[in-house]
Amino acid sequence: MKPNFIINMLGIVLLGTITACIKDSVEPLGDAGKTLIKFNDAPSKSLFFSPFNETKKINLFNLRRDPNSDAELNMSISVTVKLDQQIIDKYNTDNGTNYEALPADFFTYSLDQGVTKNADNFTFNFAPGDFAKNFSIMLDGSKWTNDLSKKYAFAFVISDAGGQTLTSGKDSMLVFLSIKNKWDGVYEVNGSMVDVTNPALQHVNLGLAANGEGPLQMELRTISATKCAFFDPVVVGNFASPIWSSAASGFSQYGSFSVIVEFDPNSDNLVAVTNYAGQPAANSRYGQLDPSGVNTYDPATKTITIKYNMCQPSVIPLAPHIRTTWDEKWKFIKDRE
């Protein structure tokens, strides 16, 4: 008890010293006394949808003014927001992504009262008492069903704050829109792996356990209505098949190999495994579903039981060229954020 008592007493003394220092060197806050304009959800917002054929109202952002007084709130102001494709382009360059502007025939604008459009500019007319306005679209899901791998984005910037002050870091807004199929999500992986050419290459969970971590949590990311790609956010941080090398006591991955799983939309069961890097990739690696496995999806528990192979004829010349086999259960944990 004595050490905690000493720490608590020291904290009180330090707090008193800090308080005294603050009193002697008070500086005004940079935005104190100002009416602030901001995108409430900035700098970005990700929206994921299950496939749909109807038209839905989608809120892209909320534009807000935080007045410094009742008098300011009861004034009328106009704020201009514009679309900015350059923000999307820069994001793609910086992050290696491929977001596109949402095609014009996919949606119509559904604007709050007081919001007007002129080309790529939107004027938000705040009447007395207004402090926030939503910006929405009517999205036609039927336009998107042909290619669920497409990912779209809107980018906005406040170009005119109506004489008010922009909140730092809240003056631009990226909204990402993606469709996900029913198998999309974050899964916990358990099972085994065997590489017939090198027994030291083992299941990634053995390495995670050695570090007091795991099991692996991976993501299935929608690439079509019936296909998901295996994404490893934990070990490699990419579309990859992570492994553990007991000889090197370190993690590794199979180069140019990561799996795409395909489901039967009627039974939900697995029908194919292919290689995300190519079927086959340049190093001859390709994926296949192992027919000796269970290879089913349980919708009640959202659990995938799967057995699949990495084949590599350049290393295993005799058919069926199977080098590595995974026999696993993938249990759904949560939706991707």
C-alpha positions as CSV (number, residue, x, y, z in Angstrom):
1,M,0.0,0.0,0.0
2,K,2.8,2.4,0.7
3,P,4.1,2.7,-2.9
4,N,0.6,3.6,-4.1
5,F,0.2,6.1,-1.3
6,I,3.5,7.8,-2.3
7,I,2.6,7.8,-5.9
8,N,-0.8,9.4,-5.2
9,M,0.8,12.1,-3.0
10,L,3.4,12.8,-5.6
11,G,0.6,13.2,-8.2
12,I,-1.2,15.7,-6.0
13,V,2.0,17.8,-5.6
14,L,2.7,17.7,-9.3
15,L,-0.9,18.6,-10.2
16,G,-0.6,21.6,-7.9
17,T,2.7,22.6,-9.6
18,I,1.2,22.2,-13.1
19,T,-1.9,24.2,-12.2
20,A,0.2,27.0,-10.8
21,C,2.3,27.0,-14.1
22,I,-0.9,27.2,-16.2
23,K,-2.2,30.2,-14.3
24,D,1.0,32.0,-15.0
25,S,1.1,31.2,-18.7
26,V,-2.4,31.1,-20.0
27,E,-2.7,31.4,-23.8
28,P,-6.0,31.9,-25.6
29,L,-7.3,29.0,-27.6
30,G,-6.8,29.6,-31.3
31,D,-10.5,29.1,-32.2
32,A,-12.0,30.5,-29.0
33,G,-14.9,32.8,-29.6
34,K,-15.3,31.8,-33.3
35,T,-18.1,30.1,-35.2
36,L,-16.6,26.9,-36.6
37,I,-17.6,25.1,-39.8
38,K,-16.8,21.4,-40.3
39,F,-17.6,18.1,-41.9
40,N,-18.8,16.3,-38.8
41,D,-17.5,12.9,-39.9
42,A,-14.2,14.1,-41.4
43,P,-11.7,13.3,-42.6
44,S,-13.2,10.1,-44.0
45,K,-16.2,7.7,-43.7
46,S,-16.4,4.1,-45.0
47,L,-19.8,2.7,-46.0
48,F,-20.3,-1.0,-46.7
49,F,-23.4,-2.4,-48.2
50,S,-24.8,-5.9,-48.7
51,P,-25.9,-6.4,-52.4
52,F,-29.3,-4.8,-53.0
53,N,-31.5,-4.1,-56.1
54,E,-33.7,-1.3,-54.8
55,T,-32.9,2.4,-54.5
56,K,-31.7,3.5,-51.0
57,K,-31.1,6.9,-49.4
58,I,-27.5,7.1,-48.3
59,N,-26.2,9.9,-46.0
60,L,-22.7,10.8,-47.2
61,F,-21.9,13.5,-44.6
62,N,-23.2,16.0,-42.1
63,L,-22.1,19.6,-42.4
64,R,-22.2,21.5,-39.2
65,R,-21.7,25.0,-37.8
66,D,-20.8,25.4,-34.1
67,P,-21.8,28.9,-33.2
68,N,-20.1,30.8,-30.5
69,S,-23.3,32.4,-29.2
70,D,-27.0,32.5,-29.6
71,A,-26.7,35.6,-31.7
72,E,-24.4,33.8,-34.2
73,L,-26.8,30.8,-34.3
74,N,-29.6,33.2,-35.3
75,M,-27.7,34.6,-38.2
76,S,-28.1,33.3,-41.8
77,I,-24.9,32.1,-43.5
78,S,-24.0,30.3,-46.7
79,V,-21.2,27.7,-47.0
80,T,-20.0,26.3,-50.3
81,V,-18.8,22.7,-50.7
82,K,-17.4,21.3,-53.9
83,L,-16.6,17.9,-55.3
84,D,-12.8,17.4,-55.6
85,Q,-11.6,14.4,-57.7
86,Q,-8.0,15.3,-56.9
87,I,-8.5,14.2,-53.3
88,I,-9.5,10.7,-54.5
89,D,-6.6,10.6,-56.9
90,K,-4.1,11.5,-54.2
91,Y,-5.6,8.9,-51.8
92,N,-5.2,6.2,-54.4
93,T,-1.6,7.2,-55.1
94,D,-0.7,7.3,-51.4
95,N,-2.5,4.1,-50.4
96,G,-2.2,1.9,-53.5
97,T,-6.0,1.8,-53.8
98,N,-8.3,2.1,-56.9
99,Y,-11.4,4.0,-55.8
100,E,-13.4,5.6,-58.6
101,A,-15.9,8.4,-58.6
102,L,-19.4,6.9,-58.4
103,P,-20.9,6.9,-61.9
104,A,-23.5,9.5,-62.5
105,D,-26.2,7.0,-63.5
106,F,-25.9,5.1,-60.2
107,F,-27.4,7.9,-58.1
108,T,-29.3,11.1,-57.8
109,Y,-28.8,13.8,-55.1
110,S,-31.3,14.0,-52.2
111,L,-30.5,17.4,-50.8
112,D,-31.8,18.9,-47.5
113,Q,-33.9,22.0,-47.6
114,G,-31.6,25.0,-48.1
115,V,-29.0,23.1,-50.1
116,T,-28.6,24.0,-53.8
117,K,-26.4,22.6,-56.6
118,N,-24.5,24.4,-59.3
119,A,-22.3,22.1,-61.3
120,D,-19.9,20.6,-58.8
121,N,-20.6,23.2,-56.1
122,F,-23.2,22.9,-53.4
123,T,-24.4,25.8,-51.3
124,F,-25.5,25.1,-47.8
125,N,-27.8,27.9,-46.7
126,F,-28.1,27.9,-42.9
127,A,-31.2,29.7,-41.8
128,P,-31.4,31.2,-38.3
129,G,-31.4,28.3,-35.8
130,D,-29.9,25.8,-38.3
131,F,-26.7,24.2,-37.1
132,A,-26.4,21.1,-39.2
133,K,-27.4,19.8,-42.6
134,N,-27.2,16.3,-44.1
135,F,-25.9,15.5,-47.6
136,S,-27.5,12.4,-49.1
137,I,-27.8,10.5,-52.4
138,M,-30.4,8.0,-53.7
139,L,-28.3,5.0,-54.6
140,D,-29.6,2.5,-57.2
141,G,-28.2,-0.8,-56.0
142,S,-29.2,-2.6,-59.3
143,K,-26.6,-0.6,-61.1
144,W,-23.8,-2.1,-59.0
145,T,-24.6,-5.8,-59.1
146,N,-22.6,-6.6,-62.3
147,D,-19.3,-5.9,-60.6
148,L,-19.1,-6.0,-56.9
149,S,-15.3,-5.6,-57.0
150,K,-15.7,-1.9,-57.9
151,K,-15.1,0.5,-55.1
152,Y,-16.3,4.1,-55.3
153,A,-15.7,7.3,-53.4
154,F,-16.9,10.9,-53.1
155,A,-14.5,13.7,-52.1
156,F,-15.6,17.1,-50.9
157,V,-13.9,20.2,-49.7
158,I,-15.3,23.4,-48.1
159,S,-14.3,26.1,-50.6
160,D,-16.1,29.0,-48.9
161,A,-16.9,29.0,-45.1
162,G,-19.2,32.0,-45.3
163,G,-16.9,34.2,-43.4
164,Q,-16.6,31.7,-40.5
165,T,-13.6,29.6,-39.4
166,L,-12.9,26.1,-40.7
167,T,-12.2,23.4,-38.0
168,S,-8.7,22.1,-38.5
169,G,-8.6,18.7,-40.1
170,K,-12.4,18.8,-40.8
171,D,-12.4,20.9,-44.0
172,S,-12.4,18.0,-46.5
173,M,-14.3,14.8,-46.6
174,L,-13.7,11.4,-48.3
175,V,-16.6,9.0,-48.4
176,F,-15.9,5.4,-49.5
177,L,-18.6,3.1,-50.8
178,S,-18.2,-0.7,-51.2
179,I,-20.5,-3.6,-51.7
180,K,-19.9,-6.7,-49.8
181,N,-21.3,-10.2,-50.3
182,K,-22.8,-12.4,-47.5
183,W,-19.4,-14.1,-46.7
184,D,-17.5,-10.8,-46.3
185,G,-16.1,-10.2,-42.8
186,V,-13.4,-10.8,-40.2
187,Y,-12.7,-14.5,-39.4
188,E,-10.7,-16.3,-36.8
189,V,-8.6,-19.0,-38.4
190,N,-7.8,-22.4,-36.9
191,G,-6.4,-25.5,-38.4
192,S,-3.2,-27.1,-39.9
193,M,-0.8,-26.6,-42.8
194,V,1.6,-29.1,-44.4
195,D,4.3,-28.2,-46.9
196,V,5.7,-31.4,-48.3
197,T,8.9,-29.8,-49.5
198,N,9.9,-28.2,-46.2
199,P,8.4,-29.4,-42.8
200,A,9.9,-26.2,-41.2
201,L,7.2,-24.1,-43.0
202,Q,4.2,-24.4,-40.7
203,H,0.8,-22.9,-39.9
204,V,1.0,-19.2,-39.0
205,N,-0.8,-19.9,-35.7
206,L,2.2,-21.7,-34.4
207,G,4.2,-18.5,-34.7
208,L,1.5,-16.4,-33.2
209,A,1.2,-18.7,-30.3
210,A,5.0,-18.6,-29.7
211,N,4.6,-14.9,-29.4
212,G,1.6,-15.1,-27.0
213,E,-0.8,-14.1,-29.8
214,G,-3.3,-15.5,-32.1
215,P,-5.2,-17.3,-33.6
216,L,-4.9,-15.4,-36.9
217,Q,-7.7,-13.0,-37.6
218,M,-8.0,-12.5,-41.3
219,E,-10.5,-10.7,-43.6
220,L,-12.5,-12.1,-46.5
221,R,-12.9,-9.1,-48.9
222,T,-15.6,-9.1,-51.5
223,I,-14.4,-9.1,-55.1
224,S,-17.6,-10.4,-56.8
225,A,-21.1,-11.6,-55.9
226,T,-19.7,-15.0,-55.1
227,K,-16.0,-14.6,-54.5
228,C,-13.9,-13.2,-51.6
229,A,-10.2,-12.7,-51.4
230,F,-8.2,-13.7,-48.3
231,F,-6.6,-10.5,-46.7
232,D,-4.1,-10.8,-43.9
233,P,-4.0,-7.6,-41.8
234,V,-2.0,-9.1,-39.0
235,V,1.3,-10.6,-40.3
236,V,1.8,-9.4,-43.8
237,G,-0.7,-6.6,-44.1
238,N,-1.8,-7.6,-47.7
239,F,-3.5,-10.2,-49.8
240,A,-1.1,-13.0,-48.7
241,S,-0.9,-16.5,-47.2
242,P,1.2,-16.0,-44.0
243,I,3.3,-18.9,-42.7
244,W,5.6,-19.6,-39.8
245,S,9.2,-20.8,-40.3
246,S,10.3,-22.9,-37.3
247,A,13.8,-23.0,-38.7
248,A,14.1,-19.2,-38.9
249,S,11.8,-18.6,-35.9
250,G,10.1,-16.0,-38.0
251,F,7.0,-15.3,-40.1
252,S,7.0,-15.5,-43.9
253,Q,4.6,-15.9,-46.8
254,Y,4.4,-17.7,-50.0
255,G,5.3,-15.2,-52.7
256,S,2.7,-14.6,-55.4
257,F,0.1,-16.8,-53.6
258,S,-3.0,-15.9,-51.8
259,V,-6.4,-17.4,-52.1
260,I,-9.7,-16.4,-53.6
261,V,-12.6,-18.5,-52.4
262,E,-15.7,-19.0,-54.4
263,F,-19.1,-19.9,-53.0
264,D,-22.3,-21.5,-54.5
265,P,-24.9,-18.8,-54.0
266,N,-27.6,-21.4,-53.5
267,S,-26.0,-23.8,-51.0
268,D,-23.4,-21.3,-49.6
269,N,-20.8,-24.1,-49.9
270,L,-17.3,-23.6,-51.4
271,V,-16.9,-24.5,-55.0
272,A,-13.4,-23.3,-55.9
273,V,-10.1,-21.8,-54.7
274,T,-7.9,-19.8,-57.0
275,N,-4.8,-17.7,-56.7
276,Y,-5.2,-14.0,-56.2
277,A,-1.8,-13.5,-58.0
278,G,-2.9,-15.4,-61.1
279,Q,-4.0,-18.9,-61.9
280,P,-1.2,-19.9,-62.3
281,A,1.1,-17.1,-61.1
282,A,4.5,-16.5,-62.8
283,N,6.1,-18.9,-60.3
284,S,3.6,-21.7,-61.4
285,R,1.7,-21.5,-58.2
286,Y,-2.0,-22.0,-58.3
287,G,-4.8,-22.7,-55.9
288,Q,-7.4,-25.5,-55.8
289,L,-10.1,-26.7,-53.4
290,D,-9.1,-30.1,-52.0
291,P,-12.0,-32.5,-52.7
292,S,-11.2,-34.6,-49.6
293,G,-12.2,-31.7,-47.3
294,V,-15.6,-30.8,-45.9
295,N,-15.7,-27.5,-47.8
296,T,-18.9,-26.1,-46.4
297,Y,-20.4,-22.9,-45.0
298,D,-22.6,-23.1,-41.9
299,P,-24.9,-20.0,-42.0
300,A,-26.1,-20.6,-38.4
301,T,-22.6,-20.1,-37.0
302,K,-21.1,-18.3,-40.0
303,T,-18.2,-20.9,-40.0
304,I,-16.4,-21.9,-43.1
305,T,-14.8,-25.4,-43.1
306,I,-12.2,-25.5,-45.9
307,K,-9.4,-27.6,-47.2
308,Y,-7.3,-26.2,-50.1
309,N,-4.0,-26.7,-51.8
310,M,-1.2,-24.6,-53.2
311,C,0.0,-26.4,-56.3
312,Q,3.4,-25.7,-57.8
313,P,4.5,-27.8,-60.9
314,S,7.9,-26.1,-61.0
315,V,8.7,-27.6,-57.6
316,I,6.4,-30.7,-57.6
317,P,6.6,-32.0,-61.2
318,L,4.3,-35.0,-60.8
319,A,0.6,-34.5,-60.9
320,P,-1.4,-33.3,-59.0
321,H,1.6,-30.9,-58.1
322,I,0.4,-30.3,-54.6
323,R,3.0,-28.6,-52.4
324,T,1.1,-27.2,-49.5
325,T,-2.3,-28.1,-48.0
326,W,-4.3,-26.1,-45.4
327,D,-7.1,-27.8,-43.5
328,E,-8.9,-25.0,-41.5
329,K,-12.0,-23.6,-40.0
330,W,-12.7,-19.9,-40.5
331,K,-15.2,-18.6,-37.8
332,F,-16.9,-15.3,-38.4
333,I,-16.1,-12.7,-35.7
334,K,-17.5,-9.4,-37.0
335,D,-18.1,-7.2,-40.0
336,R,-15.2,-5.4,-41.6
337,E,-14.9,-1.8,-40.7
